[in-house]
């Protein structure tokens, strides 16, 4: 139950960041939240979060971090996006999963190209280091960016690369296609994912 005491210590930092945002102190708020996220990730390596309260305050703070307009914070875009994508790939506790949903919809075409190119490079590099789990996370992230940016020309190839080892990322592509009334593309996504005839979710996707 000591995690509740930890939250009482952490919460004022989130409140301070909120006040900075209200005053238009974008750089200060971003710096505080970056430090907060770093501290919680270090903390969770040794803390028992059975009650989920540490994960919840992380999600809240990380959501606030993603909401900051980076053009007003002064941080260089390559620095911001490389740090962000590395975090999303390597974070092991699913703390970043919910806050990042829909985040990439607001990216400009240039920002989207940068993020997709970076994710692709990470996939190759992580495979070379035999970090298969992280490489798969980078591929999932690449699919999310493509889906939220409606890069339909990428969907079939991504599904073929993903295979049937994880169902959620395939459904994300299918849903994006169906929402834009592209049923033939949705069918091709399923066919591409099932083409290798390998993966633990073959039956579900069929």
C-alpha positions in Angstrom: 0.0 0.0 0.0 3.0 2.3 0.1 2.4 3.1 -3.6 -0.4 5.4 -2.5 2.1 7.5 -0.5 4.4 7.6 -3.5 1.5 9.0 -5.6 0.9 11.7 -2.9 4.5 12.8 -3.4 4.3 12.6 -7.2 1.0 14.3 -7.8 2.2 17.9 -7.0 4.6 17.7 -9.9 1.8 16.9 -12.3 -0.2 19.8 -10.8 2.7 22.1 -11.2 3.0 21.2 -14.9 -0.7 21.9 -15.4 -0.2 25.4 -13.9 2.8 26.0 -16.2 0.6 25.1 -19.2 -2.1 27.5 -18.0 0.5 30.3 -17.8 1.9 29.4 -21.3 5.2 28.2 -19.9 5.5 25.4 -22.4 9.2 24.7 -22.2 9.1 24.5 -18.4 6.1 22.2 -18.5 7.7 19.9 -21.0 11.0 19.8 -19.0 9.1 18.9 -15.8 7.0 16.2 -17.5 10.1 14.7 -19.2 11.7 14.5 -15.8 8.6 13.1 -14.2 8.3 10.3 -16.9 11.9 9.4 -16.4 11.6 9.2 -12.6 8.5 7.0 -12.8 10.1 4.6 -15.3 13.1 4.3 -12.9 10.8 3.9 -10.0 8.6 1.1 -11.5 11.7 -1.1 -11.9 11.7 -1.6 -8.1 8.1 -0.7 -7.0 5.1 -3.0 -6.5 2.3 -1.4 -8.4 -0.3 -4.0 -7.6 -2.9 -1.3 -7.2 -2.1 0.3 -10.5 -1.9 3.8 -9.1 1.7 4.5 -10.3 0.8 3.4 -13.8 -2.3 5.6 -13.8 -0.4 8.7 -12.8 2.2 7.9 -15.5 -0.6 7.7 -18.1 -2.0 11.0 -16.9 1.3 12.8 -17.0 2.3 11.2 -20.3 -1.0 12.2 -21.9 -0.3 15.8 -20.8 3.2 15.5 -22.2 1.9 14.4 -25.6 -0.7 17.3 -25.6 2.0 20.0 -25.4 2.6 21.9 -28.7 6.2 21.0 -29.5 6.5 24.1 -31.7 6.0 26.2 -28.6 8.3 24.3 -26.3 11.5 25.0 -28.2 12.6 21.4 -28.5 14.0 20.3 -31.8 11.6 18.0 -33.6 14.1 15.2 -34.4 15.1 15.1 -30.7 11.5 15.0 -29.6 10.3 12.3 -32.0 13.4 10.1 -31.6 13.0 10.2 -27.8 9.3 9.5 -28.1 9.5 6.6 -30.5 12.4 5.0 -28.5 10.2 5.2 -25.4 7.2 3.7 -27.1 9.3 0.8 -28.4 11.2 0.0 -25.2 8.6 0.8 -22.5 7.8 -2.6 -20.9 4.7 -2.0 -18.8 2.1 -0.8 -21.3 2.0 2.6 -19.6 2.2 4.4 -22.9 -0.4 2.3 -24.8 -3.5 4.3 -24.0 -2.2 7.9 -24.1 -0.6 7.3 -27.5 -3.9 6.2 -29.2 -4.7 8.7 -31.9 -1.6 10.8 -31.2 -0.1 10.4 -34.7 -3.3 11.7 -36.4 -2.1 15.3 -35.8 1.3 14.9 -37.3 2.2 16.9 -40.4 3.3 15.0 -43.6 6.9 15.8 -42.8 6.7 14.6 -39.2 4.9 11.5 -40.4 7.7 10.7 -42.9 10.3 11.2 -40.2 8.6 9.0 -37.7 7.9 6.2 -40.2 11.5 6.3 -41.5 12.9 6.2 -37.9 10.6 3.3 -37.0 11.8 1.4 -40.0 15.4 1.9 -39.2 14.8 0.8 -35.6 13.1 -2.4 -36.9 16.2 -3.4 -38.8 18.7 -2.3 -36.1 16.9 -4.2 -33.4 16.7 -7.3 -35.5 20.4 -7.1 -36.0 20.9 -7.0 -32.3 18.5 -10.0 -31.8 16.1 -7.8 -29.9 13.1 -9.5 -31.6 10.5 -8.3 -29.1 11.5 -4.7 -29.4 11.7 -5.1 -33.2 8.1 -6.3 -33.2 7.1 -3.3 -31.0 8.7 -1.0 -33.6 6.8 -2.7 -36.4 3.5 -2.4 -34.4 4.3 1.3 -33.9 5.0 1.7 -37.6 1.5 0.2 -38.3 -0.1 2.6 -35.8 1.4 5.6 -37.5 0.4 4.4 -41.0 -3.1 3.6 -39.8 -3.7 7.0 -38.0 -2.2 8.9 -41.0 -4.3 6.8 -43.5 -1.2 5.8 -45.5 -3.3 3.1 -47.2 -0.6 2.3 -49.8 1.5 0.9 -46.9 -1.1 -1.3 -45.3 -0.8 -4.5 -47.4 3.0 -4.6 -47.2 2.9 -3.9 -43.4 0.4 -6.7 -42.9 2.6 -9.1 -44.8 5.5 -8.2 -42.7 3.5 -8.5 -39.5 2.0 -11.9 -40.2 -0.3 -13.4 -37.7 1.8 -13.3 -34.6 -0.2 -10.4 -33.1 -3.9 -9.8 -34.0 -4.4 -6.3 -32.6 -2.1 -4.5 -35.0 -3.7 -6.2 -38.0 -7.2 -5.2 -36.8 -6.0 -1.6 -36.4 -5.1 -1.6 -40.2 -8.3 -3.3 -41.1 -10.4 -0.9 -39.0 -8.7 2.1 -40.6 -9.5 0.7 -44.1 -13.1 -0.1 -43.2 -13.7 3.4 -41.7 -12.9 4.8 -45.1 -15.1 2.2 -46.9 -12.1 0.4 -48.4 -13.4 -3.2 -47.9 -11.2 -4.7 -50.7 -8.1 -3.3 -48.9 -9.3 -4.7 -45.6 -9.6 -8.1 -47.2 -6.1 -7.8 -48.7 -4.8 -6.9 -45.3 -6.2 -10.2 -43.8 -4.9 -12.2 -46.8 -1.4 -10.7 -46.5 -1.3 -11.3 -42.7 -2.4 -15.0 -43.2 -0.1 -15.5 -46.2 2.9 -16.8 -44.2 0.6 -19.4 -42.5 2.6 -18.7 -39.3 1.7 -17.1 -36.1 -0.3 -17.8 -32.9 -3.4 -15.8 -34.1 -4.0 -17.5 -37.4 -7.3 -18.9 -36.4 -8.6 -15.6 -35.0 -7.7 -13.7 -38.1 -9.2 -16.3 -40.3 
